Amino acid sequence: MEYTIAKLAKMAGISTRTLRYYDEIGLLKPARIHTSNYRMYGTREVDRLQQILFYKAMGMELDAIHAILTDPAFDGAEALKAHHKNLLEKRVQIDRLIETVERTLDHVEGRKHMSDQEKFKGFKAQLIEDNEKAFGKEVRKRYGDAIVDAANEKVRGLSKEAYLEAEQLAELILEKLKAAFETGDSKGSQALEVAELHKKWLSYYWPEYSAEAHAGVVRMYVEDPRFTAYYDKETPGMAVFLRDAVLNYLEEQA
């Protein structure tokens, strides 16, 4: 079956202008141009548009989507499986947050008591899932499933006070890291203070603190570009500085 640009736009819930733009940038070309100069789209184009909209819903930029769909190794069936897995994960996250909101409403409106621990349950679960999705494979490969599972359990068991303290401490570390970085001295007092704060922060999440684990974590900040990007997003070089500061701190403590 074929669709005009207007019919496809209506069916997909997007504008004809969007489809024209996709045509212009080579992301979605029509199957053919009608004699009356109408763009006509077939089943293949419908399937491609579905993939584009799936990736857009995941927050991808159009150039990244274009690179994926034009890759010779692209497999439509595997992509759908990946979309399905991603949507299921999002549903679990959303359901958990909805449950937290509903319990909070019950508490606020006097129907049920909600403990402080329950108020943060959904957020802690979200944190664990986000970290697993972003870094789980690398961290599990480096430290093993037992360590990571124990760390996740420690996060689940954090009290409201501890959870908030850890969040505030993370912000303080970034603030002081910027100031220490400006000194250029990873062995200076400011750098060592950052390392001490980082040790305290890690202790909220790591099952049992050790110098070896601490060193391994900060080395990973430099070795893995995803971690590096977090610290270097405003000031390039801060991930390396933090690693050096912690290693210098651990050497002093030895």
N, C-alpha and C positions, 0 to 999 in steps of 0.2 A: 504494500500500500504506500502511496505517496501523499505528502502533505505540502501545502503551500507554507510559506514562512509565517503567515498569520495563524494558520491552523496549528502548526507545530508550537509556536510561541504560546498560544492559548492552552494547548494540552500540557505544556511543560511549566506553565505558570511564570513565564518570563516575557520580556518585551521583544518585539521584532527588532528593535534597535540593538539589543544584546546579540541576537542571532547575526545581524549584519556585521557587528563588530567581530564576532567570532570568525566570520568569513574573512574579514579584512586581515586579521592576524594569522590566518591559516589554521586556526584551532578546529573549526568545523565548517567545512566546505559543503555546499549543497550537492546533491547527487547529479543534478543537471539544471540548466537554465531553460525555462519554458520559452517557446517562441514569442510569447508576450512579455518576455524579460522577467518572469517570475522565478524566484528560487524555489526549487522542488527538492524535498528531502524524502529519502526512502528509509527502510528498516535499519540499514547499516548506520545511517546518520542519527536515527533516533537512539540507537544503542550507544553511539559515541556521545551524544548529548547527555544521556543518562549518566555515563561515566564522568563527564565533565562536572555535572551538578553534584554527584557524589563527592568528588574531590573538593569542590568549592565548599560544600557543607562541612568538610573536615578542616577548612581554613587555609587551603592551599592557594598560592598565587597562580595566575593563569600561565605564566611562563613555565612554572614547575609542572603544571598539568600537561602542557603541550609537550614537554620533554618526556614525560611518562608515556603518554599516548602514542608518541611517534617512535618510541624505543622499539627496535625490531624484536626484542625479547618480551614485549608486552603481551600478557595473556589475559584476555577478558574474563574468563571463568575464574582464574586465580584472583583477579582484581575484585570480582564480586564477592568471593569468599572473604577477602580481606576487609571489604566494606561491611560485610555482615558481622564479622568478628568485632570490628570497630564500633558498630552500632549497638551490639549487645553489651559491650563494655560501657558505652555511654549510658545505656538504659539502666544498668546496674548502679552506676554513679548517680544518675538522676533520681532513681527510686530511693536510694539511700538518703539523699539530701531532702527529698520530699518527706520521707519518714521523719527526719530530724525536725523539719519545719512543722509538720503536723503535731508531733509530740510537744514542741515548744508552744504552739497555739493552745493545745490542751492545758499545758501548765499555766500559761499566761491567763487563760480564761477560767481557771480554777477547776477544770474537769479532772485533771490528773497531776500528780506531783512528778516533776522531772528533775533528776539529780544533775549536778554540775557535770558529772562524767558523761551522762547521756547527751547533754547539750553539744558536746564536742565530738561525739562518736562519729557522726557523718563526715565531719571535716577531717578527722584523723584517717578515716577509711579512704577518703578522697586523696589525701596526701600520699598514703601508701600506694594506691593504685596509680597515681600520676608518676611517682618515682619508679615503680616497677616498669611502667610502660616506657618511660624515657631512658632509664639507666639500669633496669633490672638485669638484663642479659649480661652486660659488662661486669656489674658488681658481683653477680652470682658466679661468673666465670673466675673472677679474681679471688673471692673470699669463700665461695661454696654456699650451697643452699642452707645449711644449718645456721650459719652466721646471719645470713640475710633474713631467714624466717624468724630467728630470735630477735633481730632488730625490729622487724615489723610488729612482733608481739609486744615489744617494749613501747613502741609508739602507741599501739592500741591501749596500753595500760596507763598512759600518761594522764595525770590529773589535769583539771582545768588550769590550775596555777602553773604547773610544769609546762603545759602546752603553750600557754601565753608567754611564759618566761623564755622558752626556746625561740618563739617567733620574734620577740623583742631583742633577744641576744643576737639573732641573725642580722637584724637591722643595725645593731650597734657595731657588729664586726665589720660590716661594709663601710660604715661611717669612719671607724678608726683605721680601717685598712687604707682608705683613700688618703687619710692624713699621713699615715706611716709611709705610704708609697711615695709621697711627695718629698720625703726626706732622702729617699734613694738608698737608705741603709737598712738592709734586711737583718742586721745584727743589733740595731739600735734598740733603745728602751721601748719606743713606740711599736716597733715590729714585734718585739717579744711579748708585749702586752696583748697584741692581736692574737698571737699564737696561743697564749694562755686562755684567752676568751674562746678561741676556736676549740681548744681542748674541752672546755666546759660545755660548749654547744654540742660537740660530738658525743659527749657523755649522756646527753638526753636521749640519743637515738641508738648509739652502739651498745650491744648487749653487755660488753665488758671492756672498759678502756685499756689500751696498751699502746706503748710508744710505737710498736711495729705497725699497728693498725692505723694510728694517726699519720705516720709517715706514708703509708700506702695510700691513704685517702687523698692527701695533698699532692702526691705524685700523680694520681689519677686526674686531678684537676688540670694538670698540664698535658698529660698524655691523651686525654679524651677531649676532642674539640667542643663537645656539648657542655662539659663542665667549664672549660676555658671561657666559652662564650658568656657564661653567667657572670664571671668576675671581670671579664674584659669588655663587657658591653658598653661601658662608659669610658673606661680608661684602659687601653691595651697594655698588657704587661703585669696587671695586678695578680693574675693567677700564678704566674711564675714567682712574683714577689712573695705571695702568701706561702707558696711551697717552701721557698728559701727561708722565710721567717720561721716557719714551723720546724724545719729541719735544724736550723740554728738553735731554736729553743730546746728541742729534744737533745741536741748535743750538749747543751749547757746543763740539762737535767740529769744526764747520764752519770 
